[in-house]
């Protein structure tokens, strides 16, 4: 099961990346049209803005493709290449505070930011956590 990012987050990343790319390109074009030598700082700024736009665009595509959380084979992990997995059976507590869920195991904690999760996916996550809590007698702290 995939827990998707909130569509507003994805749209915001896409819009800001496209805006940064356009602004960066305009700054670079303006710097070259004013003369290459006297406006090297302006070109550098344009390159930085364009680079930030490209980086944000890559983040958008990554988040759209790999999602926020992945629940499979009785484990939960964040959708990052370096993220570790937590077995659902190892969860000893779930702390809910300020819009975050903290999954507690004997060896580690995983914090889940529910504000960036798609509402339909959040319902699925809640169902999985409630089922896990019922099966294992896991405590919930608010």
Secondary structure, DSSP 8 states (H G I E B T S, - for coil): -EE-B-HHHHHHHHHHHHHHHHHHHHHHHHHHHH-TTTTHHHHHHHHHHHHHHHHHHHHHHHHHHH-SEEEETTEEEESSTT--EEEGGGEEEEEEETTEEEEEESS-EEEEEGGGB-HHHHHHHHHHHHHHHHHHT-EEE-
